[in-house]
Amino acid sequence: MTWAMMRLRAGRLDEKSEKRRAQVREFLREELAQGRFTPQCDCWFKGFDKDFSRRAGAAGLLGITWPKQYGGQEGSPLERFVVTEEFLAAGAPVSAHWVSERQMGPSILRFGSSELKTKLLPRIARGELVIGAGYSEPDVGSDLASLRTRADRVDGGWIINGTKIWTTNGHHADYMFVLCRTSSNEENKRNGISLLIVELPAKGVTIRPVPLLTGAHHFNETFLEDVFVPDSMVLGQPGEGWRIITSELVFERSGPERFMSTFPLLVELVRQLQARPDDVRARTAVSELIAKFTALRTMSIAIATALEEGRLPNVEAALVKDMGTRFESEVAERARVICPTFPSLGSEDRYSNLIAQAIMHSPSFTLRGGSNEVLRGIVARGLGMR
């Protein structure tokens, strides 16, 4: 890849996208008016509410780009971008459907059998399914291709043995996508990896919590001991797992969630400064944050446009994720300096509460979805620099 190939063509939100924005804003206004949720930072990670996800599905706000035969709306990636953006701006509790609708649904649509598409996609679009990603493993770090979980061939399917970690919402999951080795290849360890779908609960699966600094339970360690998976629950073909997850990562890394996790805090910070109109230094600092946010949003829209054109901009998505997650932490760091307060998760003061949420969750921003160090390696390789 050359520098010219790295250029992102600016995209524009069309009329259909703005109509979709009006739809989701009306939905969110009604949810807030009914007192059904309290806006929060990092809502796509910790805002778990299956009832909210079902209502969003009933309103036609999930599976936007999917065919109608599978419960979708046959909309564009830009329409989906707008829905995602509005959910995050509102701090809505979208975690219950997030992984399944953002990552797993598109993978099923592209690689799944007709049986899998019919079985899973309509339920995801209705906000009914929680799906965990069983990818990362202890002691493997960011070298995912060195995974140790194995699936051995048996009559009618596979037997899985191994351990996964950082499985978000695994304790709530109806299914888990498990990346495992099904054959060995000394020349290229990325070959011989498959993606199997485990329906939960299942015999041989044990899920243990990995608490956050806040004490909250979102992450899990998952143990799989002689877990049987039928052939019908293999996504794609055996050995195709690496190709599936790398194509999936464009959706995971390039969306608004990679720079909007602390957006509710940024909005509240602007409100705080309304009472300090003469504080030029503070207003300048916030203006810099807003300028960075605008640039990241423009880049993310450009990637959504590329997806609409049928391209998979993996390198560009890695760049957005690297820059965006650092920005999310910067919002929290600058807020502490610009408008000092005592951060408290139990505070009734909205600003103090939001800044506490942002600070306590910020260590995970640059790790989930691929660490920033790995992402920079992807970008460097894409530019021909390594």
Disulfide bonds with the S-S distance in Angstrom:
none
